[in-house]
Amino acid sequence: MRPISKIICHHTASPDTTPADTIRHWHVDGNGWSDIGYHWVVRKTPAGTWTIDPGRPEARTGSHDGGENKGSLGIVVSGDYSDHPLPERAEIALCALIAAKCIQYGVKVEDVVGHGEYEPDDTPTRCPGYDMDRVRARVREHVEAAG
């Protein structure tokens, strides 16, 4: 198991139903990468529920945040949340996943960050768009409840 010290959250800026296989195709065929850049994809199903797709194996370094890939997990939510909040059910799935990974790897909740919180000033991004303070608060509740 490779050491993980942070979890970096993203959004796809694509439809909220975009599955991991589609993102993998973009990253492999479009960018020439070896695999999808993210370790997990939270997305809406055609039936309207939210699910979590596995992406790149956690044992492999991701390709989701420039110089911050080593020692991190990349989690993306399908959709564009720059101008509207994350849907409640998406947030529930995202926070439960993050909390489980915090517990598994011993990641501190304050080390759960949004992509835009890590970007240098010369390449600003609004990714993930959703409220990371709210996400961290909900993750903290999950982690504390797990004991």
N, C-alpha and C positions, 0 to 999 in steps of 0.2 A: 504494500500500500504506500503510495507516494504521500509525502506530508502536504497537508492542505492547511493554510493559515487564513484564507479569506474566500468569500463567496461573492462573485460579481454578477449583478442582475442586469438584464437587457430586455429590450422589446424588438420585435422583428420589423416593425413599420410595414407590415404586410397584412393580409387578412387574418383575423383571429383564429381561423381554422387551419392555418398553415402547419402541416405536420413536419416532423423531424426529417423524413425522407426527402421532402421538397427542399428543405434548407440544406440538407446534405448535398443534393444535386447542385444547388447554387454554389456551395463552397468548393466542391470537388471539381465540377465541370466548369464553373464560371471563374473561380479563383485559382484553381490548380492545387488546392490543398489536399492533404491525405484523407481527410474526413470532415464531417461537420465540425464547426469550431466550438460548439456548446456541448456541455455534458448532459443537460436536461432541457426539454422543451415542454412548456405548459401551454396547452392549446384547447380551443373549443372543438368539440366533435360535431359532426353534421346533425346529431340528435339534440345539440344544444347544451350538453353537459361539458364539464372541463376535465381533462385528463392530462397525464404526464407521460411523455415519450422519452425513452432513453436516447441519448445522442452519442457523442464520443465516449468510449469507456473512461471511467474516472482514473484508471491507472495511467492514462496517457495525458500529457499536458495539452490543454485546450488551445484554441486559436480564436480568442474572443476579445482580447483587450491589450493589444500591443505588448508592452513590456511587463504587464502584470499577469501573464498567463501562467508562469511557473509558480507553483504553490497555491493556485486558486482553482475553484470550480466555476464554470460559466453556466448560468441558468437564464434562459430566455423565455419570455411570454410572447406568444404569437399575437400580433395586433399592433396598433399604433396608439400609444397613450400620451402623446405629446399635448393633446388638447382636451382630453377627457380622462376621468379616473378609471382605474383598473376595475373591471366588474367584480362584484363581491365574491362570486364563486371562483373566479380566477385567483383572486387574492387569497382565498382560503386554501386552494391547492398549492399555490406558490409558497405561502408561509409554512404550511405543514411540511413541504419538501425541504425548505431551507432549514427549519428546526431539526428535522431528522438528520440532515447533513452536519449541522452544527454539533449535534450530540455525537454523531459517528466520528467526526474528525477533531472534536474539541475546539471548534472555531468559536471565538467570542462573538456575541451578537453585534458589537460595534464594528466588527470586521466583515459584516455583510454590507456591501456597498453597491450603489448604482454605477453603471458604466461612466456616466457623466461626472461622477464624483472622483474618478481616477484620471480622466483625460487631462492632458496638459493644457494650459491656457491658450496655446496657439491652435488647438484643434477641438474647440468646445462642441459638446453634443448634449442634446436634451434626453438622450437615452438613459434610463428606461422610460422616462416620461411620468411614471407613476410615483407616488409619494413614498420615498424610501424611509422616512422617519416613521410613517404609519406601518410599513412592512416590518421594520426592526422592532417596533413595539409589539406587534402581533407575534413575531417569532420569539421574542423574549417571553411572552406569556406561555407559548408552547413549551419552550425549554424549561422554564420554571415549573410548569405543571408536570413535566416528565421527571422532575426531581433530580 
